[in-house]
Amino acid sequence: MTNVCYDYLEMIDKFPVKTPNLARLAREGIWYQHCYSNAPLCMPARCSLHNGLYSHQHGMMTNHGHWDFNLPTVQQALQKNGYATAAIGKLHVYEAMDCALDLTTVTEEVKSLGYDFVHEISGKGLAWYVDCEWTHAMAQKGKLETYRQGRQFYESKEGGHAKCAHPFVLDEEDYMDRYIGNHVVDFLDKYDYEKPLFLWAGLVSPHPSFDATTGMLEGHDPSEQPLAIDNPDPKRWEQNRTHYSAMVEEIDRQVGRMLKALEDQGQLDNTLVIFTSDHGEMLGDHGLEGKCHCYDPSTRVPLLMRYPAEINARQIRDCMVELTDLPATLLDAAGITANAGELLPGTPGKSLVPTWNNPNASVRDFAFSEDGGQFYPAFKMIRDHHYKLVYYLDDKRYALYDMQNDPDECQDLANDGTYNNIIQKMSKSLEHVRGVS
């Protein structure tokens, strides 16, 4: 689990990034090119990946409070069916900033979601305010205050805590993703594999802050970054995009280490490896930053799977899929025969197993996404193979994009009467999702 944009993959060849390990997953497995986050924001999306519900179902529409611990999770179902379960890295069950929570004090609560072992990291920006396993490790090294004082380098003059790019203020060995990768590899090396294992590996980059290390930035020339689209001052984003590219490559390196650890234990080909993100990042496109927007750089995420025992190599799928489909897919892949709706009541998720080796298979007509308006205007969105329809809740207006002829979403067609029938049809589907789920 990461925050990588769908198009920051070397296979797409759009941005100057090298991701050989992610390319390996695509080459040796299946690559879903139209996967959408059900909510392009950390806490709602990650909650959905546990219970298979949309945000308006599980109630986590913003990064406030904490998940509902009473909702059944796929991890609990796996536990009950003989799996060992572990989470290492970022989960984001608690926002924690409002009460300066130490995440190590709520480990038992997090375990109740269906985990036998938890080693939780808050995330880079949150670690300026919130304690976790990583901040305790840095405190033991005498480095935590240096890290927190470095917050000033990432604050923009306009306000905001993670908008500017600056090299990581600690040693490269202390980089949060390096720390998480070390703990994941150590866990995989020491696990006895007597029971099947579910492992959530929550890497934190390339989520802001834009803090690639000096070493990671070597070979990255800001002038080689593609310019932000539909932006009056696109060059302003070159440094952020450069750091983002370097952080994506670091994520790829950590994925490679995890694959090697499984390979060294003789478990790689016996493991379903899934790589995805909870949201993307606008990086200046349409003059916007961050997540929580309806545009593809924010809502569309990579989804790669490798499982040689069941998935043939070199498969690409263009069918619409959602993050909510992953819990049902995990249950199906684990051979848990109960219907996903029985174990995860109310889930709209569909197992992707039928699409693994059938290029014509599809599990849904459209993908759905929504945002609760914490940072930017709240919206609900559906995307089919041709169009994307967005409904903005605050001013009660629609936006419509022709994704085949305008993939960068630069021309809103909602006010063109030619498309009234399409808007009417898609709005009914949007209302259906909101009404029955």
FIGU-400101 format. One record per residue (C-alpha): x negated, y negated, z. Coordinates in steps of 0.05 Angstrom, whole numbers, padded with zeros to 5 digits, always signed. Each point is the difference from the previous one (the first is absolute). Layout:
// residues N
XYZ
...
END
This chain:
// residues 437
+00000+00000+00000
-00028-00067-00022
+00021-00067-00029
-00029+00009-00070
+00037-00033-00058
+00027+00048-00053
-00047-00027-00054
-00065-00004+00039
-00021+00068-00026
-00056+00012-00049
+00046+00044-00042
+00041-00062-00018
-00062-00041-00018
+00032-00066+00017
-00044-00023+00057
-00076+00010+00009
+00004+00056+00051
-00032+00068+00003
+00044+00053+00033
-00029+00067-00019
+00032+00038+00057
+00070-00027-00014
-00013+00015-00074
-00016+00071+00022
+00067+00007+00034
+00034-00023-00064
-00043+00044-00044
+00009+00062+00043
+00073-00012+00018
+00059-00045-00014
+00005-00076-00006
+00067-00034+00010
-00006-00067-00036
+00066-00030+00023
+00003+00010+00075
+00032-00056+00040
-00005-00017+00073
+00070-00001+00031
-00023-00062+00038
-00065-00036-00018
-00019-00013+00073
-00041+00043+00048
+00047+00020+00056
+00063+00012-00042
-00035+00041-00053
-00040+00042+00049
+00062+00013+00041
+00035+00025-00063
-00057+00046-00015
+00015+00035+00066
+00076+00004+00000
+00016-00005-00074
+00049-00057+00010
+00006-00068-00033
-00016-00061+00043
+00072-00020+00007
+00014+00070+00026
-00055+00006+00052
+00006-00073+00020
-00073-00020-00011
+00009-00057-00049
-00059-00041+00025
-00066+00006+00037
+00034-00012+00067
+00010+00046+00059
-00012+00075-00009
+00028+00060-00037
+00062+00036+00025
-00028+00061+00037
+00068+00035-00002
+00000+00011-00075
-00024+00069-00023
-00066+00001-00039
-00032+00046-00050
-00058+00008+00048
+00047+00028+00053
+00028+00049-00051
-00070+00023-00019
-00018+00008+00074
+00061+00044+00011
-00020+00043-00059
-00070+00016+00025
-00042-00059-00024
-00052-00036+00040
+00008-00075-00011
-00048-00057+00007
-00003-00075-00015
-00066-00037-00006
-00003-00073-00019
+00055-00050-00011
+00072+00020+00014
+00031-00067+00019
+00056+00028+00045
-00005-00063+00043
-00011-00071-00024
-00032-00013+00068
-00021-00072-00013
+00056-00031+00040
-00022+00036+00063
-00074+00011-00014
+00012+00074+00007
-00057+00049+00007
+00019+00056-00048
-00039+00052+00041
+00052-00009+00055
+00058+00024-00044
-00032+00062-00029
+00051+00046+00032
+00057-00039-00030
-00032+00004-00068
-00011+00075+00009
+00075+00008+00011
+00008-00016-00075
-00028+00069-00013
-00075-00004+00011
-00044+00046+00041
-00060-00047-00005
-00002-00075-00010
-00060-00047-00009
+00033-00065-00019
-00031-00063-00030
+00038-00065-00003
-00025-00029-00065
-00049-00056-00016
+00042-00062+00014
+00036+00031+00058
-00067+00018+00033
-00011-00074+00011
+00057+00003+00051
+00016+00073+00015
-00043+00054+00031
-00007+00070-00029
-00052+00056-00005
-00043-00042-00046
+00000-00063+00043
-00020+00042+00060
-00057+00030-00040
-00023-00070-00021
+00006-00025+00072
-00046+00056+00023
-00050-00023-00052
+00007-00072+00023
+00027-00022-00068
+00074-00011+00011
-00004-00074+00016
-00044-00013-00060
+00054+00034-00043
+00056-00041+00030
-00038-00065-00004
-00010+00015-00074
+00075-00011-00011
-00016-00072-00017
-00032+00020-00066
+00065+00029-00026
+00047-00057+00019
+00021-00047-00056
+00007-00075+00009
+00074+00007-00016
+00008+00050+00058
+00003+00075+00001
-00046+00050+00032
-00027+00042-00058
+00000-00041-00063
-00073-00015-00013
-00056+00047-00020
-00063+00008+00042
-00048+00059+00009
+00013+00045+00060
-00032-00032+00061
-00026+00065+00032
-00046+00055-00026
+00024+00042-00058
+00000+00062+00044
+00054-00033+00043
+00047-00014-00059
+00069+00024+00021
+00009+00047-00059
-00069+00030+00011
+00019+00012+00073
+00066+00033-00020
-00034+00042-00053
-00051+00024+00051
+00055+00023+00047
+00040+00034-00055
-00061+00038-00025
-00019+00019+00072
+00071+00026+00012
+00000+00041-00064
-00069+00029+00016
+00021+00022+00070
+00071+00025-00014
+00005+00076+00002
+00053+00006-00055
+00036+00056+00037
+00065-00039-00009
+00019-00040-00062
-00016-00073+00008
+00034-00066-00016
-00048-00059+00005
+00019-00073-00008
-00064-00038-00019
+00017-00074+00006
-00054-00042-00032
+00011-00075+00009
-00031-00033-00062
+00009-00034-00047
+00051-00035+00045
-00022-00070+00017
-00043-00027+00030
-00043-00003-00062
-00062+00023+00036
-00041+00047-00044
-00071+00008+00026
-00059-00031-00035
-00021+00070-00023
+00069+00016-00028
+00000-00065-00040
-00065+00017-00036
+00013+00006-00075
+00067-00037+00004
-00001-00064-00040
+00060-00046+00015
-00001-00026-00072
+00015+00071-00024
+00066+00002+00036
+00063-00005-00043
+00035-00066+00014
+00064-00002+00039
+00060-00003-00047
+00052-00056-00001
-00043-00041+00046
-00021-00073-00011
-00066+00009+00037
-00020+00073-00012
-00074-00009+00014
+00016-00015+00073
+00014+00074+00009
-00066+00027-00028
-00034+00009+00068
+00061+00035+00031
+00005+00045-00061
-00074+00016+00004
+00005+00020+00073
+00063+00040-00015
-00036+00039-00055
-00059+00014+00046
+00047+00024+00055
+00037+00046-00048
-00067+00032-00017
-00013+00010+00074
+00067+00035+00007
-00020+00045-00058
-00066+00017+00035
+00037+00020+00063
+00049+00043-00040
-00060+00034-00031
-00029+00015+00069
+00066+00031+00022
+00004+00043-00063
-00071+00024+00012
+00016+00017+00073
+00058+00043-00023
-00043+00032-00054
-00055+00015+00051
+00051+00037+00042
+00026+00039-00060
+00068-00034+00007
+00003-00050-00057
+00036+00043-00051
+00047+00024+00053
+00021-00071+00019
+00052-00047-00029
-00036-00066-00002
+00044-00062-00009
-00027-00070-00011
+00047-00059+00003
+00011-00070+00029
+00053-00034+00041
-00003-00063-00044
-00043-00038-00049
-00025-00072-00001
+00018-00058-00045
-00071-00031-00003
+00025-00063-00033
+00046+00029-00053
+00060-00046-00009
-00035-00047+00048
+00014+00047+00058
-00041+00034+00053
+00010+00059+00045
+00054+00053-00002
+00076-00004+00011
+00014-00022-00071
+00042+00035-00053
-00053-00001-00054
-00038+00063-00018
-00067-00021+00030
+00036+00000+00068
+00052+00056-00006
-00032+00051-00047
-00051+00047+00031
-00047+00056-00022
+00022+00072+00011
-00049+00056-00013
+00006+00073+00020
-00049+00058-00004
+00019+00072+00017
-00031+00050-00049
+00041+00058+00027
+00064-00034-00023
-00017-00061-00043
-00032+00006-00068
-00056-00048-00017
+00004-00064-00042
+00074-00015+00007
+00030-00070-00006
+00071-00016+00019
+00038-00063-00021
+00063+00018+00039
+00024-00048+00054
-00019+00023+00071
+00000-00032+00069
-00039+00007+00064
+00064+00027+00031
-00009+00061-00045
-00064+00021+00036
+00030+00029+00064
+00047+00045-00040
-00059+00019-00044
-00041+00020+00061
+00056+00044+00027
+00008+00034-00067
-00074+00010-00010
-00006+00029+00070
+00052+00052-00017
+00050-00026+00052
+00063+00025-00031
+00050-00044+00037
+00029-00056-00043
-00038-00065+00012
+00066-00033+00018
+00009+00048+00058
-00069-00013+00030
-00001-00074-00019
+00073-00021+00004
+00020-00054-00049
-00063+00002-00041
+00007-00024-00072
-00067+00033-00015
-00007+00054-00053
-00053+00054-00002
-00050-00012-00056
-00019+00073-00003
+00046+00012-00061
-00040-00052-00038
-00068+00031+00014
-00006+00043-00062
+00060-00023-00040
-00014-00064-00040
+00074-00009-00015
+00024+00005+00072
+00025-00062+00037
+00030-00005+00069
+00032-00069-00002
+00027-00050-00051
-00031-00060+00034
-00046-00021+00057
+00024-00045+00057
-00038-00051+00042
+00018-00053+00050
-00030-00052+00046
+00029-00032+00063
-00026-00070-00011
-00051-00006+00056
-00052-00035-00044
+00034-00014-00066
+00072-00001-00026
+00037+00065+00015
+00019+00043-00060
+00027+00066-00023
-00024+00030-00065
+00011+00058-00047
-00044+00021-00058
+00017+00048-00056
-00041+00018-00060
+00018-00064-00037
+00020-00055+00049
-00011-00025+00070
+00058-00035+00035
-00013-00041+00063
+00051-00031+00046
-00023-00056+00046
+00042+00001+00063
-00012-00072+00023
+00025-00036-00062
+00041+00058-00027
-00030+00001-00069
-00025+00054-00047
-00064+00005-00040
-00008+00049-00058
-00063+00022-00034
-00010+00041-00063
-00056+00045+00024
-00013+00031-00068
-00010-00065-00037
-00021-00044+00058
-00039+00045+00048
-00031-00061+00035
+00070-00025+00019
-00010-00070-00027
+00070-00011-00030
+00062+00004+00044
+00058+00020-00045
+00055-00006+00053
+00028-00065-00030
+00001+00027-00071
+00072+00022-00013
-00025+00054-00047
-00019+00041+00061
+00064-00008+00040
+00021+00073-00011
-00068+00025+00023
+00003-00043+00063
+00070+00024+00015
-00019+00073-00009
-00064-00004+00041
+00033-00042+00054
+00051+00056+00010
-00058+00049+00010
-00032-00049+00049
+00065-00005+00039
+00006+00075+00000
-00068+00008+00033
+00017-00052+00052
+00068+00030+00013
-00012+00074+00006
-00070+00005+00028
END
